[in-house]
Amino acid sequence: MAENKRDYYEVLGVSKTAADADIKKAYRKLAKENHPDLHPGDQAAEARFKEINEAYEILSNSDKRSRYDQFGFAGVDPNYAAQQGGGFGGGFDGGFDFGDLGDIFGSFFGGGFGGARSRTGPQRGESLRTGLTIAFEEAAFGCEKEVTLERVEQCPDCKGSGAAPGTSPETCSNCGGSGAVQQRRQTPMGVFATTGPCPRCGGKGKTISSPCKSCGGTGQIRKRKTVKVSIPAGIDNGQIISLRGQGNAGKNGGPAGDLQIVVSVQPHQLFRRDGSDVYCDAPITFTQAVLGGDLEIPTIDGKVSYTLPEGTQTGSTFRLKGKGIPNVNGRGRGDQFVTVHIETPRGLSREQKEALRKFSETLKEHNYKERKSWFDKFKK
């Protein structure tokens, strides 16, 4: 990076606390105003366009933006510190600073503070993450969905080279295409030979004399894309679907990153889920509890009939085997558990109350097993 580079926030005209949406809005406006196609032959407009794209590339990425906010240009360009003659500032007496320390570590471990590595080889693209909300039944039986997102793709005009159509990147004359140069530096510990990114090509090994107007020489563009997603049957809330190669495009022929989709399942009005099992409540009448009978129970497959035994107590739970959620691995299904609750009748007429009293008088102690057991324990 050059010494006279402007602050990225200043380039886009936003504050350091700007939200991602504000940064994106400012970038689109400036990129449109300064696009080389609108200013043919204007070198200043072309330079501004490249500067705008560079600023957005950093500020639109949360990790890069965090490093930039903390360390400035040195946090996002490992070659910047070397060009400025130091590291993160604050040198010691005798000219020894963190920049020297980074070079010393780099000579031993191939990296150090600046990570002095060549960027000429294939680089995998960044993975992206987005969310998708589906209905309870869609999670149970699977479905096909679409997600729309913005991702980095290879520029179709320059095919990712960054050079204008009809031209090609040239081998850097400073590093011979290796992307790295060796420097000898005097430190309090002696003379050390260090290898760092070439300052001319930025570690790429190539230079571009005629940048592509569509991508500003980066070889990549941001594009809105709709991707089809196959949701497997049995997926649960919070699980992640990974689509290989659907993330940001790689560089120098590297593969694209992945797209990770976090699935959110909407709650159901009747059903609750625990793993592959489904739970629900069902109200029954006093008469049904006493005499038993056939109940119509809702399931995710539709209504089924269940024969309620005589003398069913409130809170009793019965199982419908195989009526739960299909296992996401395709092996079998869970069960459905139904808990019944006796609904006490309200608003009885005088005749109904009288009939109920007469019925109650006919009941004996043995008709109330739980009541008798409770009183026996109370007496003890």
One Martini backbone bead per residue (centre of mass of N, CA, C, O) as a GRO file, in nm:
protein
  380
    1MET     BB    1   0.099   0.034   0.018
    2ALA     BB    2   0.062   0.353   0.020
    3GLU     BB    3   0.122   0.635   0.211
    4ASN     BB    4  -0.140   0.808   0.077
    5LYS     BB    5  -0.363   0.664   0.202
    6ARG     BB    6  -0.689   0.644   0.266
    7ASP     BB    7  -0.932   0.617   0.462
    8TYR     BB    8  -1.187   0.397   0.427
    9TYR     BB    9  -1.414   0.570   0.550
   10GLU     BB   10  -1.351   0.817   0.376
   11VAL     BB   11  -1.396   0.693   0.099
   12LEU     BB   12  -1.715   0.619   0.173
   13GLY     BB   13  -1.842   0.829   0.382
   14VAL     BB   14  -1.814   0.697   0.677
   15SER     BB   15  -1.838   0.581   0.979
   16LYS     BB   16  -1.701   0.367   1.225
   17THR     BB   17  -2.023   0.290   1.310
   18ALA     BB   18  -2.120   0.170   1.066
   19ALA     BB   19  -2.328  -0.017   0.907
   20ASP     BB   20  -2.345  -0.252   0.667
   21ALA     BB   21  -2.571  -0.112   0.505
   22ASP     BB   22  -2.427   0.166   0.480
   23ILE     BB   23  -2.176   0.065   0.333
   24LYS     BB   24  -2.322  -0.054   0.087
   25LYS     BB   25  -2.464   0.205  -0.004
   26ALA     BB   26  -2.210   0.378  -0.048
   27TYR     BB   27  -2.071   0.195  -0.253
   28ARG     BB   28  -2.284   0.191  -0.479
   29LYS     BB   29  -2.283   0.494  -0.532
   30LEU     BB   30  -1.975   0.532  -0.595
   31ALA     BB   31  -1.941   0.311  -0.812
   32LYS     BB   32  -2.141   0.439  -1.011
   33GLU     BB   33  -2.006   0.726  -1.037
   34ASN     BB   34  -1.692   0.581  -1.096
   35HIS     BB   35  -1.727   0.428  -1.341
   36PRO     BB   36  -1.537   0.377  -1.623
   37ASP     BB   37  -1.777   0.380  -1.832
   38LEU     BB   38  -1.845   0.693  -1.751
   39HIS     BB   39  -1.503   0.748  -1.775
   40PRO     BB   40  -1.343   0.755  -2.038
   41GLY     BB   41  -0.995   0.802  -1.983
   42ASP     BB   42  -1.020   0.841  -1.667
   43GLN     BB   43  -0.781   0.797  -1.431
   44ALA     BB   44  -0.910   0.911  -1.172
   45ALA     BB   45  -1.169   0.738  -1.177
   46GLU     BB   46  -1.023   0.467  -1.176
   47ALA     BB   47  -0.881   0.511  -0.903
   48ARG     BB   48  -1.139   0.550  -0.735
   49PHE     BB   49  -1.267   0.277  -0.798
   50LYS     BB   50  -1.039   0.111  -0.670
   51GLU     BB   51  -1.057   0.240  -0.388
   52ILE     BB   52  -1.351   0.160  -0.328
   53ASN     BB   53  -1.316  -0.148  -0.353
   54GLU     BB   54  -1.102  -0.177  -0.134
   55ALA     BB   55  -1.268  -0.065   0.102
   56TYR     BB   56  -1.506  -0.270   0.080
   57GLU     BB   57  -1.345  -0.533   0.117
   58ILE     BB   58  -1.283  -0.465   0.418
   59LEU     BB   59  -1.565  -0.349   0.548
   60SER     BB   60  -1.744  -0.615   0.458
   61ASN     BB   61  -1.542  -0.761   0.652
   62SER     BB   62  -1.533  -0.837   0.976
   63ASP     BB   63  -1.235  -0.922   1.017
   64LYS     BB   64  -1.095  -0.694   0.858
   65ARG     BB   65  -1.227  -0.460   1.008
   66SER     BB   66  -1.114  -0.527   1.286
   67ARG     BB   67  -0.814  -0.502   1.209
   68TYR     BB   68  -0.830  -0.212   1.104
   69ASP     BB   69  -0.935  -0.078   1.367
   70GLN     BB   70  -0.674  -0.169   1.534
   71PHE     BB   71  -0.414  -0.136   1.296
   72GLY     BB   72  -0.493  -0.068   1.025
   73PHE     BB   73  -0.315  -0.134   0.747
   74ALA     BB   74  -0.138  -0.351   0.900
   75GLY     BB   75  -0.393  -0.552   0.947
   76VAL     BB   76  -0.443  -0.601   0.602
   77ASP     BB   77  -0.119  -0.551   0.530
   78PRO     BB   78   0.186  -0.707   0.560
   79ASN     BB   79   0.354  -0.475   0.388
   80TYR     BB   80   0.313  -0.197   0.529
   81ALA     BB   81   0.521  -0.188   0.758
   82ALA     BB   82   0.773  -0.204   0.576
   83GLN     BB   83   0.713   0.062   0.418
   84GLN     BB   84   0.712   0.238   0.699
   85GLY     BB   85   0.955   0.124   0.889
   86GLY     BB   86   0.753  -0.071   1.060
   87GLY     BB   87   0.509  -0.154   1.269
   88PHE     BB   88   0.300  -0.055   1.541
   89GLY     BB   89   0.497   0.109   1.677
   90GLY     BB   90   0.698   0.213   1.926
   91GLY     BB   91   1.000   0.238   1.950
   92PHE     BB   92   1.310   0.171   2.046
   93ASP     BB   93   1.601   0.210   2.137
   94GLY     BB   94   1.803   0.199   1.844
   95GLY     BB   95   1.550   0.111   1.634
   96PHE     BB   96   1.384  -0.103   1.793
   97ASP     BB   97   1.094  -0.277   1.683
   98PHE     BB   98   0.819  -0.457   1.589
   99GLY     BB   99   0.919  -0.487   1.304
  100ASP     BB  100   1.177  -0.636   1.374
  101LEU     BB  101   1.047  -0.870   1.530
  102GLY     BB  102   0.880  -0.975   1.293
  103ASP     BB  103   1.128  -1.043   1.111
  104ILE     BB  104   1.262  -1.242   1.298
  105PHE     BB  105   1.028  -1.445   1.313
  106GLY     BB  106   1.007  -1.480   1.005
  107SER     BB  107   1.290  -1.619   0.966
  108PHE     BB  108   1.197  -1.876   1.138
  109PHE     BB  109   0.855  -1.906   1.070
  110GLY     BB  110   0.732  -1.753   0.810
  111GLY     BB  111   0.599  -1.470   0.956
  112GLY     BB  112   0.482  -1.333   1.211
  113PHE     BB  113   0.314  -1.042   1.235
  114GLY     BB  114   0.275  -1.011   0.907
  115GLY     BB  115   0.285  -1.261   0.729
  116ALA     BB  116   0.534  -1.336   0.518
  117ARG     BB  117   0.366  -1.420   0.230
  118SER     BB  118   0.287  -1.556  -0.048
  119ARG     BB  119   0.015  -1.484  -0.311
  120THR     BB  120   0.040  -1.689  -0.576
  121GLY     BB  121  -0.135  -1.896  -0.483
  122PRO     BB  122  -0.396  -2.068  -0.415
  123GLN     BB  123  -0.716  -1.936  -0.289
  124ARG     BB  124  -0.955  -1.972  -0.077
  125GLY     BB  125  -1.261  -1.895  -0.024
  126GLU     BB  126  -1.498  -1.761   0.155
  127SER     BB  127  -1.727  -1.829   0.383
  128LEU     BB  128  -2.077  -1.844   0.422
  129ARG     BB  129  -2.367  -1.704   0.612
  130THR     BB  130  -2.710  -1.809   0.661
  131GLY     BB  131  -3.065  -1.789   0.684
  132LEU     BB  132  -3.354  -2.025   0.745
  133THR     BB  133  -3.710  -2.042   0.734
  134ILE     BB  134  -3.931  -2.302   0.850
  135ALA     BB  135  -4.162  -2.527   0.879
  136PHE     BB  136  -4.247  -2.794   1.059
  137GLU     BB  137  -4.326  -2.981   0.816
  138GLU     BB  138  -4.071  -2.923   0.645
  139ALA     BB  139  -3.876  -3.051   0.851
  140ALA     BB  140  -4.005  -3.337   0.853
  141PHE     BB  141  -4.019  -3.383   0.507
  142GLY     BB  142  -3.905  -3.174   0.348
  143CYS     BB  143  -3.749  -2.943   0.100
  144GLU     BB  144  -3.756  -2.665  -0.126
  145LYS     BB  145  -3.526  -2.390  -0.150
  146GLU     BB  146  -3.440  -2.034  -0.138
  147VAL     BB  147  -3.143  -1.828  -0.151
  148THR     BB  148  -3.036  -1.488  -0.102
  149LEU     BB  149  -2.717  -1.346  -0.205
  150GLU     BB  150  -2.398  -1.207  -0.150
  151ARG     BB  151  -2.114  -1.256  -0.370
  152VAL     BB  152  -1.805  -1.362  -0.476
  153GLU     BB  153  -1.695  -1.338  -0.815
  154GLN     BB  154  -1.585  -1.394  -1.108
  155CYS     BB  155  -1.487  -1.209  -1.355
  156PRO     BB  156  -1.620  -1.225  -1.678
  157ASP     BB  157  -1.418  -1.039  -1.842
  158CYS     BB  158  -1.121  -1.146  -1.703
  159LYS     BB  159  -1.133  -1.427  -1.554
  160GLY     BB  160  -0.966  -1.317  -1.282
  161SER     BB  161  -0.702  -1.142  -1.365
  162GLY     BB  162  -0.760  -0.802  -1.381
  163ALA     BB  163  -0.739  -0.767  -1.680
  164ALA     BB  164  -0.795  -0.639  -1.958
  165PRO     BB  165  -0.925  -0.712  -2.234
  166GLY     BB  166  -0.640  -0.833  -2.423
  167THR     BB  167  -0.487  -0.873  -2.158
  168SER     BB  168  -0.207  -0.930  -1.924
  169PRO     BB  169  -0.040  -1.023  -1.681
  170GLU     BB  170   0.270  -0.944  -1.534
  171THR     BB  171   0.572  -1.012  -1.445
  172CYS     BB  172   0.746  -0.934  -1.182
  173SER     BB  173   1.055  -0.759  -1.178
  174ASN     BB  174   1.126  -0.769  -0.866
  175CYS     BB  175   1.049  -1.104  -0.807
  176GLY     BB  176   0.993  -1.297  -1.066
  177GLY     BB  177   0.696  -1.416  -0.950
  178SER     BB  178   0.710  -1.501  -0.636
  179GLY     BB  179   0.615  -1.252  -0.424
  180ALA     BB  180   0.914  -1.237  -0.306
  181VAL     BB  181   1.153  -1.083  -0.079
  182GLN     BB  182   1.482  -1.008   0.025
  183GLN     BB  183   1.607  -0.894   0.344
  184ARG     BB  184   1.848  -0.686   0.514
  185ARG     BB  185   1.880  -0.649   0.875
  186GLN     BB  186   1.957  -0.439   1.136
  187THR     BB  187   2.005  -0.557   1.470
  188PRO     BB  188   2.075  -0.614   1.803
  189MET     BB  189   2.116  -0.935   1.700
  190GLY     BB  190   2.182  -0.856   1.407
  191VAL     BB  191   2.183  -0.999   1.094
  192PHE     BB  192   1.886  -1.030   0.893
  193ALA     BB  193   1.713  -1.249   0.684
  194THR     BB  194   1.420  -1.162   0.503
  195THR     BB  195   1.086  -1.258   0.403
  196GLY     BB  196   0.866  -1.083   0.178
  197PRO     BB  197   0.651  -0.910   0.026
  198CYS     BB  198   0.621  -0.760  -0.256
  199PRO     BB  199   0.584  -0.414  -0.303
  200ARG     BB  200   0.483  -0.408  -0.603
  201CYS     BB  201   0.267  -0.675  -0.603
  202GLY     BB  202   0.181  -0.778  -0.307
  203GLY     BB  203   0.258  -1.103  -0.358
  204LYS     BB  204   0.150  -1.200  -0.660
  205GLY     BB  205   0.373  -1.178  -0.915
  206LYS     BB  206   0.187  -0.953  -1.045
  207THR     BB  207   0.113  -0.711  -1.300
  208ILE     BB  208  -0.109  -0.428  -1.386
  209SER     BB  209  -0.156  -0.195  -1.646
  210SER     BB  210  -0.466  -0.294  -1.736
  211PRO     BB  211  -0.739  -0.268  -1.583
  212CYS     BB  212  -1.033  -0.384  -1.517
  213LYS     BB  213  -1.337  -0.213  -1.523
  214SER     BB  214  -1.533  -0.406  -1.369
  215CYS     BB  215  -1.311  -0.474  -1.109
  216GLY     BB  216  -1.043  -0.290  -1.081
  217GLY     BB  217  -0.827  -0.554  -1.079
  218THR     BB  218  -0.933  -0.798  -0.883
  219GLY     BB  219  -1.118  -1.035  -1.042
  220GLN     BB  220  -1.379  -0.933  -0.879
  221ILE     BB  221  -1.731  -0.964  -0.791
  222ARG     BB  222  -2.040  -0.853  -0.684
  223LYS     BB  223  -2.325  -1.083  -0.641
  224ARG     BB  224  -2.650  -1.168  -0.687
  225LYS     BB  225  -2.775  -1.482  -0.547
  226THR     BB  226  -2.959  -1.782  -0.625
  227VAL     BB  227  -3.011  -2.068  -0.411
  228LYS     BB  228  -3.060  -2.400  -0.396
  229VAL     BB  229  -3.231  -2.597  -0.135
  230SER     BB  230  -3.205  -2.908   0.032
  231ILE     BB  231  -3.427  -3.029   0.268
  232PRO     BB  232  -3.411  -3.255   0.500
  233ALA     BB  233  -3.560  -3.490   0.660
  234GLY     BB  234  -3.551  -3.400   1.013
  235ILE     BB  235  -3.470  -3.130   1.061
  236ASP     BB  236  -3.343  -2.904   1.297
  237ASN     BB  237  -3.313  -2.661   1.504
  238GLY     BB  238  -2.992  -2.510   1.417
  239GLN     BB  239  -2.909  -2.646   1.181
  240ILE     BB  240  -2.657  -2.720   0.924
  241ILE     BB  241  -2.610  -2.633   0.584
  242SER     BB  242  -2.366  -2.741   0.342
  243LEU     BB  243  -2.239  -2.570   0.049
  244ARG     BB  244  -2.024  -2.651  -0.173
  245GLY     BB  245  -1.894  -2.376  -0.353
  246GLN     BB  246  -2.111  -2.120  -0.254
  247GLY     BB  247  -1.916  -1.909  -0.203
  248ASN     BB  248  -1.655  -1.744  -0.234
  249ALA     BB  249  -1.425  -1.680  -0.445
  250GLY     BB  250  -1.130  -1.754  -0.547
  251LYS     BB  251  -0.774  -1.735  -0.589
  252ASN     BB  252  -0.564  -1.835  -0.825
  253GLY     BB  253  -0.761  -2.100  -0.866
  254GLY     BB  254  -0.919  -2.129  -0.627
  255PRO     BB  255  -1.154  -2.233  -0.432
  256ALA     BB  256  -1.453  -2.210  -0.315
  257GLY     BB  257  -1.646  -2.157  -0.076
  258ASP     BB  258  -1.891  -2.195   0.158
  259LEU     BB  259  -2.240  -2.253   0.239
  260GLN     BB  260  -2.407  -2.163   0.537
  261ILE     BB  261  -2.720  -2.294   0.671
  262VAL     BB  262  -2.938  -2.174   0.910
  263VAL     BB  263  -3.196  -2.345   1.069
  264SER     BB  264  -3.536  -2.239   1.121
  265VAL     BB  265  -3.807  -2.350   1.325
  266GLN     BB  266  -4.127  -2.324   1.347
  267PRO     BB  267  -4.369  -2.321   1.554
  268HIS     BB  268  -4.638  -2.509   1.674
  269GLN     BB  269  -4.967  -2.523   1.783
  270LEU     BB  270  -4.954  -2.848   1.879
  271PHE     BB  271  -4.651  -2.917   1.849
  272ARG     BB  272  -4.370  -3.092   1.990
  273ARG     BB  273  -4.009  -3.122   2.001
  274ASP     BB  274  -3.783  -3.423   2.054
  275GLY     BB  275  -3.615  -3.475   1.816
  276SER     BB  276  -3.813  -3.742   1.678
  277ASP     BB  277  -4.028  -3.648   1.875
  278VAL     BB  278  -4.380  -3.602   1.950
  279TYR     BB  279  -4.588  -3.355   2.118
  280CYS     BB  280  -4.920  -3.359   2.281
  281ASP     BB  281  -5.244  -3.234   2.353
  282ALA     BB  282  -5.566  -3.369   2.493
  283PRO     BB  283  -5.895  -3.320   2.522
  284ILE     BB  284  -6.137  -3.455   2.756
  285THR     BB  285  -6.404  -3.597   2.880
  286PHE     BB  286  -6.554  -3.735   3.145
  287THR     BB  287  -6.690  -3.965   2.991
  288GLN     BB  288  -6.439  -4.066   2.836
  289ALA     BB  289  -6.275  -4.134   3.089
  290VAL     BB  290  -6.478  -4.344   3.204
  291LEU     BB  291  -6.573  -4.512   2.925
  292GLY     BB  292  -6.436  -4.436   2.686
  293GLY     BB  293  -6.302  -4.441   2.344
  294ASP     BB  294  -6.289  -4.270   2.046
  295LEU     BB  295  -6.014  -4.087   1.916
  296GLU     BB  296  -5.910  -3.785   1.750
  297ILE     BB  297  -5.579  -3.757   1.627
  298PRO     BB  298  -5.327  -3.547   1.561
  299THR     BB  299  -5.085  -3.547   1.295
  300ILE     BB  300  -4.841  -3.503   1.052
  301ASP     BB  301  -5.026  -3.714   0.866
  302GLY     BB  302  -5.287  -3.682   1.036
  303LYS     BB  303  -5.562  -3.845   1.125
  304VAL     BB  304  -5.625  -4.056   1.413
  305SER     BB  305  -5.720  -4.349   1.585
  306TYR     BB  306  -5.808  -4.384   1.944
  307THR     BB  307  -5.841  -4.606   2.216
  308LEU     BB  308  -5.990  -4.534   2.510
  309PRO     BB  309  -5.977  -4.624   2.818
  310GLU     BB  310  -6.111  -4.698   3.095
  311GLY     BB  311  -6.032  -4.476   3.348
  312THR     BB  312  -5.893  -4.225   3.259
  313GLN     BB  313  -5.644  -4.011   3.351
  314THR     BB  314  -5.524  -3.724   3.409
  315GLY     BB  315  -5.207  -3.712   3.233
  316SER     BB  316  -5.212  -3.924   3.041
  317THR     BB  317  -4.988  -4.126   2.833
  318PHE     BB  318  -4.962  -4.196   2.485
  319ARG     BB  319  -4.857  -4.400   2.203
  320LEU     BB  320  -4.750  -4.331   1.859
  321LYS     BB  321  -4.612  -4.530   1.649
  322GLY     BB  322  -4.437  -4.368   1.391
  323LYS     BB  323  -4.551  -4.039   1.433
  324GLY     BB  324  -4.301  -3.887   1.389
  325ILE     BB  325  -3.991  -3.799   1.302
  326PRO     BB  326  -3.776  -3.824   1.071
  327ASN     BB  327  -3.474  -3.929   1.031
  328VAL     BB  328  -3.208  -3.760   0.892
  329ASN     BB  329  -3.062  -4.050   0.809
  330GLY     BB  330  -3.322  -4.244   0.712
  331ARG     BB  331  -3.396  -4.400   1.000
  332GLY     BB  332  -3.685  -4.384   1.054
  333ARG     BB  333  -3.906  -4.302   1.335
  334GLY     BB  334  -4.069  -4.151   1.554
  335ASP     BB  335  -4.286  -4.057   1.812
  336GLN     BB  336  -4.611  -4.006   1.959
  337PHE     BB  337  -4.718  -3.802   2.238
  338VAL     BB  338  -5.020  -3.821   2.438
  339THR     BB  339  -5.182  -3.588   2.652
  340VAL     BB  340  -5.444  -3.604   2.879
  341HIS     BB  341  -5.729  -3.382   2.956
  342ILE     BB  342  -5.973  -3.309   3.178
  343GLU     BB  343  -6.271  -3.146   3.116
  344THR     BB  344  -6.457  -2.938   3.299
  345PRO     BB  345  -6.770  -2.872   3.327
  346ARG     BB  346  -6.970  -2.586   3.237
  347GLY     BB  347  -7.279  -2.450   3.279
  348LEU     BB  348  -7.488  -2.599   3.441
  349SER     BB  349  -7.782  -2.718   3.496
  350ARG     BB  350  -8.004  -2.814   3.727
  351GLU     BB  351  -8.047  -3.100   3.613
  352GLN     BB  352  -7.746  -3.174   3.582
  353LYS     BB  353  -7.666  -3.144   3.876
  354GLU     BB  354  -7.866  -3.351   3.992
  355ALA     BB  355  -7.761  -3.592   3.829
  356LEU     BB  356  -7.473  -3.576   3.947
  357ARG     BB  357  -7.547  -3.627   4.242
  358LYS     BB  358  -7.678  -3.902   4.203
  359PHE     BB  359  -7.430  -4.033   4.084
  360SER     BB  360  -7.236  -3.984   4.325
  361GLU     BB  361  -7.405  -4.159   4.532
  362THR     BB  362  -7.327  -4.439   4.378
  363LEU     BB  363  -7.051  -4.413   4.473
  364LYS     BB  364  -6.757  -4.567   4.582
  365GLU     BB  365  -6.449  -4.609   4.719
  366HIS     BB  366  -6.342  -4.809   4.489
  367ASN     BB  367  -6.371  -4.585   4.257
  368TYR     BB  368  -6.118  -4.436   4.431
  369LYS     BB  369  -5.798  -4.515   4.440
  370GLU     BB  370  -5.630  -4.252   4.475
  371ARG     BB  371  -5.792  -4.133   4.708
  372LYS     BB  372  -5.751  -4.368   4.908
  373SER     BB  373  -5.440  -4.359   4.908
  374TRP     BB  374  -5.412  -4.071   5.012
  375PHE     BB  375  -5.560  -4.112   5.288
  376ASP     BB  376  -5.377  -4.334   5.395
  377LYS     BB  377  -5.121  -4.159   5.402
  378PHE     BB  378  -5.239  -3.936   5.588
  379LYS     BB  379  -5.291  -4.117   5.840
  380LYS     BB  380  -4.979  -4.207   5.864
   0.00000   0.00000   0.00000
